[in-house]
C-alpha cells in the first residue's frame, strides 16, 4: 500500500468472509472511495492508502498502516466485532486518527458513540455524500453540524444531525476507477467475486 506523504492517508475497512479460496470485493467502501476521489479537492489533499478487505490478524494489518488520518469502517453482522477490535487498536496507536463507522449494523442513534469511545463519528444510511462532506470539513476545520445523517463526538459532547435522505444519482464504479487494483496484487491465490449494483435498497423501505 504505497502512500504519498504530502497527502492525508485515508483507509477503508470492509472485511468480507472467505468462501474457500475466494472473497467478494469490498464494494460498499469501493463506491464511497470512487465517489469521494472523483472530486479534485479530495484527490488533491487525500490519498487512498489502502482497503482492508479480509480479517487478517491485527498485527498484519498494522504493517500496512502508515500515518492514518482517517479510517472508515463498513459494518455488517459478520464483521463488526473485528472492526471494533481493529478500530480500538488504531485509536490506541494513532490517537488523532479519525475513526468513522457506517453500514447496516449501525443503529441510527448515538448509542455506539456512547458505548465505544474510540469511535469519533457515525454515518447513517448512504455514505457517499456524508463522507465526502466530512473530508471537505476536515480541510477547512469546519464543524460537522451541517452534514446530514451523522452523529459525532466533539469536545466530550455527542451530537446527532438531522436525518434526511441524500443519494447520488450517478455512482462512479470502483471497478472502472481502479479502486480495487491494489487488492489484486495482495495474494495471487485469491479469487475475487465481483458484485453488480443495479439498484440500491428495498423499494418497500423508507429511507429512515
Secondary structure, DSSP 8 states (H G I E B T S, - for coil): ----TTSEEEEEE-----BTTEEE--HHHHHHHHHHTTSHHHHHHEEEEEEE-S---HHHHHTT--SEEEEEEE--TTTHHHHHHHHHHHHHH-TTSEEEEESTTS-SSSHHHHH-TT--EEE-S--HHHHHHHHHHHHHT--STTSSSEEEEETTEEEE--------SS---TTTTTTTGGGGGT-TT-EEE----SS-S-TTS---
